[in-house]
């Protein structure tokens, strides 16, 4: 077994720096609440500029990471770019393939989640796309001719891969904190504790907007718990991409695709669907993610983890020049 295939079995000899983890978590959560404060003081998600604030919130984990790094020195200078998984992309072929999997794979998982919802009777597809038709009726002035709703939906579906790349720009703000800094910081606990704990922290971080009805349409603790479940489920997959590649970029593209495709359930749903069941972050998404994780476990994919932030080999010191001994000359 090569170093690149070192398993996740034994725990690292390093220890978790809980002070740094606590500081990072407090900063990420606190900044999220601070950024969303205008929403709470205003009209909630209907507040003007709400989308701008929610987008700005996505960069709170990066700000928290930078402050934590400067205060604690973790990771150390000279190792930060490598420790965060930003560079280098080695071995290039493997990392590129995992980036492609990260880019397109979540779309397959979202479609699997839709299939699960249909099979379990949680979603009864309506191919007249009533939700989209209703939104168009509200947004477009009367008398304005539009293409058939199916054409509009088809164009939206075709644009999802490009939308994932655009969303990846904003997802980077989250991933640099969650999978770039937090997962490696928790990794001495072992793979599964690191993935589950980081996923729970990520889910609770969404509380300021979930409690306003974002994602699930619930403004109570149940909505927060649903988000924690979704982030734990998807966090395992994003974390696997991070650990399997030793690179941040596969999880960045995966997060971008999830954000771009998460609304697919609304396309097929009747008005007012049970998002806690049919959303990719809801119960059907948990099941779909679990099925993918089972496949990864059975194929040994969690055992193949490169060392994160492998140090550059240091050059050996040059030998000292020979010095003649005058007493022997």
ChimeraX attribute file (.defattr): number of C-alpha atoms within 10 A of each C-alpha:
attribute: neighborCount
match mode: 1-to-1
recipient: residues
	/A:1	7
	/A:2	8
	/A:3	10
	/A:4	15
	/A:5	15
	/A:6	14
	/A:7	19
	/A:8	19
	/A:9	12
	/A:10	11
	/A:11	13
	/A:12	12
	/A:13	8
	/A:14	10
	/A:15	12
	/A:16	15
	/A:17	13
	/A:18	11
	/A:19	11
	/A:20	19
	/A:21	17
	/A:22	12
	/A:23	17
	/A:24	25
	/A:25	23
	/A:26	14
	/A:27	19
	/A:28	27
	/A:29	21
	/A:30	16
	/A:31	19
	/A:32	24
	/A:33	20
	/A:34	15
	/A:35	17
	/A:36	21
	/A:37	15
	/A:38	17
	/A:39	22
	/A:40	16
	/A:41	9
	/A:42	13
	/A:43	12
	/A:44	18
	/A:45	19
	/A:46	11
	/A:47	14
	/A:48	13
	/A:49	12
	/A:50	18
	/A:51	12
	/A:52	9
	/A:53	18
	/A:54	18
	/A:55	15
	/A:56	15
	/A:57	26
	/A:58	21
	/A:59	22
	/A:60	24
	/A:61	28
	/A:62	22
	/A:63	19
	/A:64	21
	/A:65	26
	/A:66	17
	/A:67	15
	/A:68	22
	/A:69	19
	/A:70	12
	/A:71	11
	/A:72	13
	/A:73	13
	/A:74	18
	/A:75	19
	/A:76	12
	/A:77	10
	/A:78	10
	/A:79	14
	/A:80	18
	/A:81	15
	/A:82	21
	/A:83	24
	/A:84	24
	/A:85	23
	/A:86	16
	/A:87	15
	/A:88	13
	/A:89	17
	/A:90	12
	/A:91	11
	/A:92	11
	/A:93	10
	/A:94	13
	/A:95	22
	/A:96	17
	/A:97	13
	/A:98	23
	/A:99	22
	/A:100	15
	/A:101	18
	/A:102	25
	/A:103	25
	/A:104	19
	/A:105	17
	/A:106	26
	/A:107	23
	/A:108	13
	/A:109	22
	/A:110	25
	/A:111	18
	/A:112	20
	/A:113	27
	/A:114	25
	/A:115	17
	/A:116	20
	/A:117	25
	/A:118	15
	/A:119	12
	/A:120	12
	/A:121	11
	/A:122	20
	/A:123	23
	/A:124	14
	/A:125	17
	/A:126	13
	/A:127	12
	/A:128	14
	/A:129	18
	/A:130	17
	/A:131	18
	/A:132	20
	/A:133	17
	/A:134	11
	/A:135	10
	/A:136	13
	/A:137	11
	/A:138	10
	/A:139	9
	/A:140	11
	/A:141	9
	/A:142	8
	/A:143	6
	/A:144	6
	/A:145	8
	/A:146	10
	/A:147	7
	/A:148	9
	/A:149	16
	/A:150	14
	/A:151	11
	/A:152	14
	/A:153	16
	/A:154	10
	/A:155	11
	/A:156	14
	/A:157	15
	/A:158	11
	/A:159	13
	/A:160	21
	/A:161	18
	/A:162	14
	/A:163	17
	/A:164	24
	/A:165	19
	/A:166	15
	/A:167	21
	/A:168	25
	/A:169	14
	/A:170	19
	/A:171	24
	/A:172	24
	/A:173	20
	/A:174	23
	/A:175	30
	/A:176	24
	/A:177	25
	/A:178	29
	/A:179	30
	/A:180	29
	/A:181	27
	/A:182	26
	/A:183	24
	/A:184	26
	/A:185	23
	/A:186	22
	/A:187	22
	/A:188	18
	/A:189	18
	/A:190	14
	/A:191	24
	/A:192	16
	/A:193	14
	/A:194	19
	/A:195	28
	/A:196	20
	/A:197	17
	/A:198	25
	/A:199	28
	/A:200	19
	/A:201	18
	/A:202	26
	/A:203	21
	/A:204	17
	/A:205	25
	/A:206	22
	/A:207	23
	/A:208	24
	/A:209	23
	/A:210	24
	/A:211	20
	/A:212	20
	/A:213	17
	/A:214	18
	/A:215	21
	/A:216	23
	/A:217	16
	/A:218	17
	/A:219	16
	/A:220	13
	/A:221	12
	/A:222	14
	/A:223	23
	/A:224	25
	/A:225	17
	/A:226	23
	/A:227	27
	/A:228	24
	/A:229	22
	/A:230	25
	/A:231	25
	/A:232	25
	/A:233	26
	/A:234	27
	/A:235	27
	/A:236	22
	/A:237	23
	/A:238	27
	/A:239	28
	/A:240	24
	/A:241	27
	/A:242	29
	/A:243	27
	/A:244	23
	/A:245	29
	/A:246	30
	/A:247	29
	/A:248	29
	/A:249	29
	/A:250	27
	/A:251	32
	/A:252	30
	/A:253	30
	/A:254	31
	/A:255	27
	/A:256	29
	/A:257	28
	/A:258	26
	/A:259	20
	/A:260	23
	/A:261	23
	/A:262	18
	/A:263	14
	/A:264	20
	/A:265	21
	/A:266	19
	/A:267	19
	/A:268	20
	/A:269	23
	/A:270	19
	/A:271	14
	/A:272	9
	/A:273	19
	/A:274	15
	/A:275	23
	/A:276	22
	/A:277	22
	/A:278	26
	/A:279	26
	/A:280	32
	/A:281	27
	/A:282	26
	/A:283	22
	/A:284	28
	/A:285	28
	/A:286	22
	/A:287	18
	/A:288	23
	/A:289	25
	/A:290	16
	/A:291	15
	/A:292	14
	/A:293	19
	/A:294	11
	/A:295	11
	/A:296	15
	/A:297	12
	/A:298	10
	/A:299	10
	/A:300	11
	/A:301	17
	/A:302	20
	/A:303	17
	/A:304	20
	/A:305	22
	/A:306	20
	/A:307	18
	/A:308	19
	/A:309	20
	/A:310	11
	/A:311	11
	/A:312	9
	/A:313	6
	/A:314	6
	/A:315	6
	/A:316	6
	/A:317	6
	/A:318	6
	/A:319	6
	/A:320	6
	/A:321	6
	/A:322	6
	/A:323	6
	/A:324	8
	/A:325	7
	/A:326	6
	/A:327	5
	/A:328	5
	/A:329	5
